């Protein structure tokens, strides 16, 4: 067998000297629809709430959702934006909202416009959104990845040293089954697995406050927890979570005293403790 591709070769787990932040955390999943963008945004807000400087990169180039969740969308974009390939490149200024520095391909498009780019241009765009944005050396950069393990993830791993990845699942067999594939992918690429979060984890009864299972219990054979993955936390199912994002007022801003907000804060504290305890 030949040499593995660059993105799968052994890597130093320490942040690279030219990393865009002290800690770079990717938030990924094996399948779509598990609430990855919602969790990325609220984890970033929880870290910022604790006094840390935080950047948020929406790296789902084909389906960016973060602009909608923070109220920064446009119906149509008619500009003449191009990728700089030669010569000095001017820094891209992120948008600041809710104490975060945010960048997304969605800022370059109208809300209903598709991103139609060749694979080479996708890699160049991803590089610009990570390396050429004026992040300002934040403590954390949270990267909201598209689901799966396709070219975009491979390009990211080839070009950027990650401090770790957080995987998102829901209490469904298919989410755990696909999540395990993503887990194996990142392990083979020597990316530290910081843990996993179970989203939509039961419904809190508004009358008694007790959790009620909405989905059937995930079978042990398919559960990601059987693969030596730490469960960082569980986010209870509640319409407020999705409604807050749809109305451009994220949960931690609109409902800071909710059980879901408390869960996000607890997960953020665990991530910070994991990374900062081993930092130089």
N, C-alpha and C positions, 0 to 999 in steps of 0.2 A: 504493500500500500504506500502511496505517496504521502507527502506532507499534508497535514490538514490545512484548510484555508486560514488566512491570518486571523479572522475573527474567532476561530476555535482554538488557536494556539494558547499555551499557558501564558498567563498574564500576572504581573505583580498586582496584588490586591490594594496597594497603597495608591492614593490619588496621584495622578500625573502632575508634574510641576505646572503645566499650562492648563489645568482643568478650569472650567468656567466657574467653579464654586469649590468651597472647602470639601463639601460632600455632595456627590451627584447620585441621586436615587431614581431609578427607573421604576415605574408602576406598570406592570404588564398582566396579561391574562392569556389563557389558551383560547377563549372564545369571546365573542362580542356580547353586549347586553348584560354584563355583570356589574355595571356601575363604576367602571374604572376611572372615567373622567371625574365623576362626582367625588370619588375617594381621593383622587390626586389633588383636586381643588381644595377640599376641606382639610386634608392633611397639611397642605401648604399653608392654609390659613391658621391652623392650630400651631404650627411651628412659628409663624410670624407673630401670633398672639403671645407666645412665650418670650418674645424679645429678639428672636433670631431674624437675620436678613434672609429673605427667601425669594428665589426666582421660580417661575412656573413655565415650562415649555410644553406646549401642546404639539407633540410630534406625530400625531395622527394626520398626516398630510392630506389623505383622501377623505377623511371624515372628521374634521376638527369641530369639537363641541364646546371647548372652553370659552370662545368668544360669546356664544349665546348665554352661557352660565354667568358671565360677568357683565352682560349688557353692552358688548362691544361688537355689534354686527352691522353690516351694511347690506342693502338690497342688491346693489350692483357695483362692481368695481370696473372702471373704464381707464385706469391708469396705464402706464407703459413700463411696468416693472420688469427688469431683466437681471439675470445673474451676472455678477462681475467675475471675469475669469482671469484678467491680467491686471498688473499694476496695483497701486495702493487701493485698498478697499475700505470704504467709509463704514464706521460702526453703525449698526442698526440700533435704533433706540427702542427699548421695550416700552410697552404701555403699563402705566402704574394704576392699579385698582385694588382697593381693600388692603393696602399695605404690601402688595405683591408686585414684583416686576414680571410682566407676562408677555410671552411671545407665542404666536401661532401663525401657521400658514393661512388660517381663516381671516387674518387681518389683511391679506392680500387679495381676497376674493369677496364677491357678493355672497349673501347667505345661501342662495340657491345655485351658485355656480360650482361646477365640478373642477377639481384639479386634474388637468390632463397633461402629464409630463412623461418623458421617457425615463428609463431607469437611471441613466447617467445624470440627468438633470435633477432627479429626486435626491441622489446622493449629494450633489452640489448644494441643493437647497437645504438639506438637513445640516450640512456643514456650516452654512451661513447662519442658520437658526441656533446653532450651539456655539460656534467659535467666534462669530462676528457680531454678536449682539452685545451691547454695552451693559452686561449684567451687573457690573460694579463689584465683583468679588464677593458675592453673597455667602452666607454660611451654608445654605442649602440650595440646590437646584433640583426641583422635582420634574421629572420627565414623564408625561402621560403618553404611553406608547399605544399604537394600534394593537388590536388583538392578534394572536398567532405568533408565528416565527418565520416571517417572510423576509424579503430583501431589506426592508427598512430596518428591521432589528439587526440584521447582519451588518449593514453599513454603520449603524450606531456603534456596535461593539468593535468594529474595525477602527473607528475614528475617535472614540471617546472612552476614557477609563471610568468605569462606574464604581461607585463605592458599594453598590449592592442593588438588588432588585426586590420589590415587594410584589407578590402575586395575589390576584383577586379572584375569588371563586364565589359562587352562590351555592346554597344547599341543594344542589341537583347533581345527579350522576354525570350528566354530560359536561357540566362545568368543571367538576373534579377530574373527570377523565381527560379533558383537554388541558386542564391546568397541570396535570402530571406531565403531559408532553412538553409544555412550556418549561416546567421545572427541569426536566432532563436536558432540554436545550441550553438553558443558562448554566447548568452545572457542567456540561461538556465544554462550554466556553469559559469556564473558571470564573464566573461572575458570582460573588458572594450572595447567597440567598438570605435576605434579612428576615424572611417569614412570609406568611400569607394572612389575608384578611377574608373572613366570610361575610359577604354583604347580603342584605335581605334575609338575615338570620332570624326568622320567626317574627311574629307580630305581637307588639305589646298591647294587651287588652286595655282600652281606655277606662274601663270600669274598675278592674281589680289590679291592673299593672303587671299581671303575669304574662310570660311569653307563650304564644300559641304558634305551633308549627304550621306553616302554610304548605311547605313542600314535604314530600316523603323523605324519610331519613336516608342519607347517602350510604350505600353499601360499603362495608369495610374494604372490600376488594378494590373499590374505585376511589376511596377517600384519599385525598392528598396528604392528610395528616399521618398516614401510614408510611410515608416516605421521609421521615425524619425532618419534617418541616414544622417550625414553631408557629402556632396560631397566635398572631399578634392581637387579635380581637375579633369581635363580631358586631356588625352594624344592624340593629333591628330594622325590620321593614316598616316604613311609614310613608304615606303620601307626601308628608311635609318635605322629605328629602328631595324627591324629584321636582315637586312644585317650586321649591326654593331656587333650584337651578334654572328651571324654565322661566322664572320671573326675574332672573338676574340678581337675586339676593341669596347667596349661598347659605346653607344651613347654619354655619357658625356665626353668620351675620344676622340672619333673620330670626333664628331660634337658638340663641346661645345657651339657654338653660335646659334644652331637651336632652333626653337620654342618648340620642344619636350624637349630639355635639360632645357629650361627655366621653362617648366611645372613641370619637376621632381624637380627642385630646389625649386619651390614654395611649392610643396607638402611636401618636406623634411622640409622646414622652418615651415610649419604649425604643423607638427608632433612634431618637437623639441619644439615649443612654447607651445603646449598642455602639453607635459610631463614635461618639465623643469620648467614651471611656478608653478607646484604643488609639485615639489620635495622638500624634506627636505633640 
